[in-house]
Amino acid sequence: YIYFSVILMLFMRKTILFISFLLLLVSCKSVKNYNAQIARLHPVSDLHRDVDKLYLQLQRHHPRLYQYTSKEVMDFKFDSLKKAITQPMDSRDFYKILAPVVSIVRQGHISVGSANKRYTRKEYKELKKQKFEFNDLDFDYADDKLWVINTKGNDSSAIGSEVIKIETDSVSKLIDVYKSRFSSDGYNTTLHNRAVGKYFSSFYFKAKGFQDSLQISFNNKDSVFTKTFKRILKE
Protein backbone atom coordinates (compact mmCIF):
# COMPACT_ATOMS: atom_id res chain seq x y z
CA TYR A 1 0.00 0.00 0.00
CA ILE A 2 2.84 2.39 0.92
CA TYR A 3 4.74 1.41 -2.22
CA PHE A 4 1.65 2.04 -4.37
CA SER A 5 1.15 5.45 -2.77
CA VAL A 6 4.72 6.45 -3.55
CA ILE A 7 4.38 5.26 -7.15
CA LEU A 8 1.05 7.07 -7.49
CA MET A 9 2.51 10.25 -6.04
CA LEU A 10 5.47 10.12 -8.42
CA PHE A 11 3.10 9.48 -11.33
CA MET A 12 0.88 12.41 -10.35
CA ARG A 13 3.89 14.68 -9.97
CA LYS A 14 5.16 13.73 -13.42
CA THR A 15 1.66 14.18 -14.85
CA ILE A 16 1.30 17.63 -13.30
CA LEU A 17 4.73 18.62 -14.57
CA PHE A 18 3.86 17.30 -18.03
CA ILE A 19 0.56 19.19 -18.09
CA SER A 20 2.31 22.36 -16.90
CA PHE A 21 4.91 21.91 -19.61
CA LEU A 22 2.18 21.51 -22.25
CA LEU A 23 0.38 24.62 -20.99
CA LEU A 24 3.64 26.56 -21.12
CA LEU A 25 4.26 25.42 -24.71
CA VAL A 26 0.71 26.36 -25.72
CA SER A 27 1.05 29.73 -23.99
CA CYS A 28 4.39 30.48 -25.67
CA LYS A 29 3.02 29.48 -29.06
CA SER A 30 -0.09 31.60 -28.50
CA VAL A 31 2.01 34.65 -27.61
CA LYS A 32 4.27 34.07 -30.60
CA ASN A 33 1.30 33.74 -32.97
CA TYR A 34 -0.37 36.86 -31.55
CA ASN A 35 2.80 38.97 -31.92
CA ALA A 36 3.29 37.72 -35.46
CA GLN A 37 -0.34 38.53 -36.28
CA ILE A 38 -0.22 42.16 -35.13
CA ALA A 39 3.20 42.77 -36.68
CA ARG A 40 2.42 41.43 -40.14
CA LEU A 41 1.07 43.61 -42.92
CA HIS A 42 -2.67 43.01 -43.30
CA PRO A 43 -4.15 43.06 -46.84
CA VAL A 44 -6.20 46.09 -47.84
CA SER A 45 -9.31 43.92 -48.27
CA ASP A 46 -9.03 42.66 -44.66
CA LEU A 47 -8.61 46.20 -43.33
CA HIS A 48 -11.64 47.39 -45.28
CA ARG A 49 -13.66 44.49 -43.89
CA ASP A 50 -12.60 45.36 -40.32
CA VAL A 51 -13.71 48.96 -40.81
CA ASP A 52 -17.12 47.77 -42.03
CA LYS A 53 -17.45 45.32 -39.12
CA LEU A 54 -16.62 47.99 -36.57
CA TYR A 55 -19.13 50.47 -37.97
CA LEU A 56 -21.79 47.76 -38.16
CA GLN A 57 -21.22 46.86 -34.49
CA LEU A 58 -21.60 50.50 -33.50
CA GLN A 59 -24.83 50.78 -35.48
CA ARG A 60 -26.25 47.59 -33.99
CA HIS A 61 -25.35 48.09 -30.34
CA HIS A 62 -25.06 51.81 -29.64
CA PRO A 63 -28.48 53.21 -28.64
CA ARG A 64 -27.63 56.85 -29.47
CA LEU A 65 -24.85 56.59 -32.01
CA TYR A 66 -25.78 59.79 -33.84
CA GLN A 67 -26.46 61.95 -30.78
CA TYR A 68 -23.54 64.32 -31.43
CA THR A 69 -22.52 63.44 -34.99
CA SER A 70 -25.04 62.96 -37.78
CA LYS A 71 -25.32 59.71 -39.72
CA GLU A 72 -24.34 61.54 -42.92
CA VAL A 73 -21.10 62.80 -41.39
CA MET A 74 -20.25 59.46 -39.80
CA ASP A 75 -20.99 57.55 -43.01
CA PHE A 76 -18.68 59.95 -44.84
CA LYS A 77 -15.88 59.56 -42.27
CA PHE A 78 -15.92 55.75 -42.33
CA ASP A 79 -16.16 55.70 -46.12
CA SER A 80 -13.25 58.14 -46.40
CA LEU A 81 -11.20 55.98 -44.05
CA LYS A 82 -11.68 52.95 -46.30
CA LYS A 83 -10.70 54.97 -49.36
CA ALA A 84 -7.57 56.20 -47.58
CA ILE A 85 -6.41 52.60 -46.94
CA THR A 86 -4.66 51.76 -50.18
CA GLN A 87 -1.63 49.88 -48.84
CA PRO A 88 -1.24 46.94 -46.43
CA MET A 89 -0.41 47.96 -42.85
CA ASP A 90 0.23 46.39 -39.46
CA SER A 91 -2.15 46.53 -36.50
CA ARG A 92 -0.50 49.52 -34.81
CA ASP A 93 -0.63 51.69 -37.93
CA PHE A 94 -4.24 50.62 -38.46
CA TYR A 95 -5.08 51.73 -34.92
CA LYS A 96 -3.53 55.16 -35.55
CA ILE A 97 -5.92 55.94 -38.42
CA LEU A 98 -8.94 54.11 -36.99
CA ALA A 99 -9.02 55.71 -33.53
CA PRO A 100 -9.58 59.32 -34.75
CA VAL A 101 -12.56 58.21 -36.85
CA VAL A 102 -14.15 56.35 -33.93
CA SER A 103 -13.61 59.42 -31.72
CA ILE A 104 -16.10 61.43 -33.82
CA VAL A 105 -18.85 59.52 -32.03
CA ARG A 106 -18.04 62.06 -29.29
CA GLN A 107 -19.01 59.82 -26.39
CA GLY A 108 -16.41 59.17 -23.72
CA HIS A 109 -17.21 55.48 -23.27
CA ILE A 110 -16.36 54.68 -26.91
CA SER A 111 -12.72 54.09 -27.78
CA VAL A 112 -10.38 51.83 -29.72
CA GLY A 113 -7.44 50.08 -28.08
CA SER A 114 -4.08 49.55 -29.72
CA ALA A 115 -2.59 46.10 -30.29
CA ASN A 116 0.62 45.82 -28.28
CA LYS A 117 3.20 43.09 -28.06
CA ARG A 118 2.53 40.31 -25.55
CA TYR A 119 5.12 38.51 -23.46
CA THR A 120 5.58 34.94 -22.28
CA ARG A 121 5.52 34.21 -18.57
CA LYS A 122 9.29 33.99 -18.53
CA GLU A 123 9.69 37.32 -20.34
CA TYR A 124 7.09 38.99 -18.12
CA LYS A 125 8.83 37.68 -15.00
CA GLU A 126 12.09 39.26 -16.15
CA LEU A 127 10.34 42.54 -17.00
CA LYS A 128 8.82 42.65 -13.51
CA LYS A 129 12.35 42.88 -12.14
CA GLN A 130 12.85 46.13 -14.05
CA LYS A 131 11.28 49.56 -14.11
CA PHE A 132 11.23 52.26 -16.76
CA GLU A 133 12.37 55.58 -15.28
CA PHE A 134 10.08 57.45 -17.67
CA ASN A 135 7.06 55.89 -15.94
CA ASP A 136 8.12 57.49 -12.65
CA LEU A 137 7.13 60.91 -13.99
CA ASP A 138 3.70 62.40 -13.29
CA PHE A 139 2.46 64.86 -15.92
CA ASP A 140 -0.13 67.58 -16.18
CA TYR A 141 -1.28 69.45 -19.28
CA ALA A 142 -1.96 73.13 -18.65
CA ASP A 143 -1.61 76.35 -20.68
CA ASP A 144 -1.11 74.19 -23.80
CA LYS A 145 2.06 72.70 -22.31
CA LEU A 146 3.03 69.37 -20.76
CA TRP A 147 4.54 69.73 -17.29
CA VAL A 148 6.31 67.33 -14.92
CA ILE A 149 4.52 67.83 -11.61
CA ASN A 150 5.97 64.96 -9.57
CA THR A 151 8.16 61.86 -9.69
CA LYS A 152 8.09 58.52 -7.95
CA GLY A 153 11.84 58.16 -8.48
CA ASN A 154 14.80 59.66 -6.64
CA ASP A 155 15.70 62.21 -9.32
CA SER A 156 13.50 65.29 -8.89
CA SER A 157 15.43 67.58 -11.25
CA ALA A 158 12.65 67.54 -13.89
CA ILE A 159 9.83 68.57 -11.52
CA GLY A 160 8.34 71.91 -12.55
CA SER A 161 9.77 71.66 -16.07
CA GLU A 162 7.96 71.74 -19.38
CA VAL A 163 8.46 68.71 -21.64
CA ILE A 164 9.26 70.04 -25.10
CA LYS A 165 10.60 67.05 -27.03
CA ILE A 166 10.79 63.25 -26.73
CA GLU A 167 13.47 61.80 -28.97
CA THR A 168 12.82 63.69 -32.24
CA ASP A 169 9.10 64.30 -31.65
CA SER A 170 7.71 67.66 -30.62
CA VAL A 171 5.50 67.20 -27.56
CA SER A 172 2.94 69.71 -28.84
CA LYS A 173 2.45 67.60 -31.97
CA LEU A 174 2.22 64.40 -29.91
CA ILE A 175 -0.46 66.00 -27.74
CA ASP A 176 -2.52 66.99 -30.80
CA VAL A 177 -2.31 63.44 -32.14
CA TYR A 178 -3.23 61.80 -28.83
CA LYS A 179 -6.22 64.10 -28.33
CA SER A 180 -7.63 62.92 -31.66
CA ARG A 181 -7.61 59.27 -30.58
CA PHE A 182 -10.21 59.34 -27.82
CA SER A 183 -13.62 60.89 -27.26
CA SER A 184 -15.07 63.26 -24.75
CA ASP A 185 -18.81 63.64 -24.23
CA GLY A 186 -20.13 66.01 -26.84
CA TYR A 187 -17.82 68.94 -27.54
CA ASN A 188 -16.30 69.14 -24.07
CA THR A 189 -12.52 69.75 -24.23
CA THR A 190 -11.78 69.69 -20.50
CA LEU A 191 -11.56 65.90 -20.44
CA HIS A 192 -9.06 65.88 -23.33
CA ASN A 193 -6.69 68.26 -21.56
CA ARG A 194 -6.93 66.46 -18.23
CA ALA A 195 -6.64 62.94 -19.66
CA VAL A 196 -3.82 63.66 -22.11
CA GLY A 197 -1.73 65.02 -19.23
CA LYS A 198 -2.55 62.43 -16.60
CA TYR A 199 -2.18 59.45 -18.95
CA PHE A 200 0.53 60.80 -21.24
CA SER A 201 2.87 57.85 -20.54
CA SER A 202 0.13 55.40 -21.55
CA PHE A 203 -0.63 57.30 -24.76
CA TYR A 204 3.06 57.30 -25.63
CA PHE A 205 3.35 53.55 -25.02
CA LYS A 206 0.31 52.84 -27.19
CA ALA A 207 1.79 54.88 -30.01
CA LYS A 208 5.44 53.83 -29.80
CA GLY A 209 5.40 50.45 -28.11
CA PHE A 210 8.05 49.03 -25.77
CA GLN A 211 11.08 51.28 -25.23
CA ASP A 212 14.39 50.61 -23.48
CA SER A 213 15.35 54.28 -23.22
CA LEU A 214 14.06 57.74 -24.08
CA GLN A 215 15.87 61.03 -24.49
CA ILE A 216 13.68 63.89 -23.31
CA SER A 217 14.24 67.64 -23.60
CA PHE A 218 12.91 69.96 -20.89
CA ASN A 219 12.52 73.68 -20.51
CA ASN A 220 12.77 75.26 -17.07
CA LYS A 221 12.82 79.07 -16.79
CA ASP A 222 14.20 79.40 -20.34
CA SER A 223 16.91 76.86 -19.61
CA VAL A 224 16.76 73.80 -21.87
CA PHE A 225 18.27 70.52 -20.71
CA THR A 226 18.11 66.89 -21.80
CA LYS A 227 17.82 63.72 -19.74
CA THR A 228 17.88 60.05 -20.74
CA PHE A 229 15.42 57.73 -19.06
CA LYS A 230 16.30 54.03 -19.08
CA ARG A 231 14.88 50.68 -18.17
CA ILE A 232 16.74 49.65 -15.01
CA LEU A 233 16.64 46.93 -12.36
CA LYS A 234 14.37 47.68 -9.42
CA GLU A 235 16.11 48.35 -6.16
Salt bridges, closest charged atoms under 4 A:
ASP46 OD1 - ARG49 NH2 2.54
ASP52 OD2 - LYS82 NZ 2.98
ASP75 OD2 - LYS71 NZ 2.77
ASP79 OD2 - LYS83 NZ 3.28
ASP93 OD1 - LYS96 NZ 3.85
GLU126 OE2 - LYS129 NZ 3.19
ASP136 OD2 - LYS131 NZ 3.09
ASP138 OD1 - LYS152 NZ 3.09
ASP155 OD2 - LYS227 NZ 2.58
ASP169 OD2 - LYS208 NZ 2.91
ASP212 OD1 - ARG231 NE 3.90
